[in-house]
Amino acid sequence: MKNLIKTLFIILTVVTIAGTFTGCGKDSAPNEKRIKEDILATGVTDLYRNGWETMNVESVEITDHRTTEYSDSVLAEVYVVTEDGTFDRWALCTLRYGKYEQGWILEDAEWEHDFSKEQGEK
């Protein structure tokens, strides 16, 4: 039993050290996958808030990504379209992350768009 505990402690130590040196874990700035997940999550909420329940986020293009020691800012172009395909629009999304003890936390998601149905009709 003592050897099992010792072995588990060694494995945990090695994994922790490896994660620290490979950039994995809470100290790493948000990667592209996390950014896209946050855009999808905040985008759906923002679209519903603006009365477009049928809008879906179709694609995300990260155009600017700036990281400092304690902050991370992302600008992305997001393409949204209705389920029936009759209305589409590009929107800009700015995400701001802050670095805390728990890791990088999304502080703000700001959307710039004009969901004017007349302007977007195909």
HELIX and SHEET records of a PDB file:
HELIX    1   1 LYS A    2  THR A   22  1                                  21    
HELIX    2   2 GLU A   32  ARG A   49  1                                  18    
HELIX    3   3 LYS A  117  GLY A  120  1                                   4    
SHEET    1   A 4 MET A  55  THR A  67  0                                        
SHEET    2   A 4 SER A  71  THR A  82 -1                                        
SHEET    3   A 4 ASP A  88  TYR A 100 -1                                        
SHEET    4   A 4 GLY A 103  GLU A 112 -1                                        
END                                                                             
